[in-house]
Amino acid sequence: MSRSTRSSWCAAERQPCTLPHREANTLGSKSAALELTAVSVDMKVLIEQMREQVQNIE
């Protein structure tokens, strides 16, 4: 396993919802359409709910 792969894996292990949240932020910041911005906000809400459920399991 390369160093960059290992560090990504470790970061993902600690915070499993970080990457999807980052992708939702990117979608929202680069979208020109209001509908895509709304989808981005909805995605972030759902990702936060998933993160809370994971914390409850741990």
VEXDREN-2710 file (C-alpha; in Angstrom, 1 decimal):
% VEXDREN-2710
k/r/px/py/pz
1/MET/0.0/0.0/0.0
2/SER/1.5/3.3/-1.0
3/ARG/1.9/6.1/1.5
4/SER/-0.8/8.3/0.0
5/THR/-3.3/5.4/-0.1
6/ARG/-2.5/4.5/3.5
7/SER/-3.0/8.1/4.7
8/SER/-6.3/8.3/2.8
9/TRP/-7.5/5.0/4.3
10/CYS/-6.5/6.2/7.8
11/ALA/-8.3/9.4/7.4
12/ALA/-11.4/7.6/6.0
13/GLU/-11.3/5.2/8.9
14/ARG/-11.4/8.1/11.5
15/GLN/-14.1/10.1/9.6
16/PRO/-16.0/7.9/7.2
17/CYS/-18.2/10.7/5.9
18/THR/-15.5/13.3/5.2
19/LEU/-15.0/12.5/1.5
20/PRO/-18.7/12.5/0.6
21/HIS/-19.1/15.8/2.5
22/ARG/-16.2/17.3/0.6
23/GLU/-17.7/16.2/-2.7
24/ALA/-21.1/17.7/-1.8
25/ASN/-19.3/21.0/-0.9
26/THR/-17.6/21.0/-4.3
27/LEU/-20.9/20.3/-6.1
28/GLY/-22.5/23.2/-4.3
29/SER/-19.6/25.7/-4.8
30/LYS/-19.3/24.9/-8.5
31/SER/-22.9/24.7/-9.5
32/ALA/-24.5/27.5/-11.4
33/ALA/-28.0/26.2/-11.2
34/LEU/-30.0/26.7/-8.1
35/GLU/-31.4/23.2/-8.2
36/LEU/-27.8/21.7/-7.9
37/THR/-27.1/24.0/-4.9
38/ALA/-30.3/22.7/-3.2
39/VAL/-29.2/19.1/-4.0
40/SER/-25.8/19.8/-2.5
41/VAL/-27.4/21.1/0.8
42/ASP/-29.7/18.1/0.9
43/MET/-26.7/15.8/0.4
44/LYS/-24.8/17.5/3.3
45/VAL/-27.8/17.0/5.6
46/LEU/-28.0/13.3/4.7
47/ILE/-24.3/12.8/5.1
48/GLU/-24.4/14.5/8.5
49/GLN/-27.2/12.2/9.5
50/MET/-25.1/9.2/8.4
51/ARG/-22.2/10.4/10.4
52/GLU/-24.3/10.7/13.5
53/GLN/-25.6/7.2/13.0
54/VAL/-22.1/5.8/12.7
55/GLN/-21.1/7.6/15.9
56/ASN/-24.0/6.0/17.7
57/ILE/-22.9/2.6/16.5
58/GLU/-19.4/3.1/17.8
END
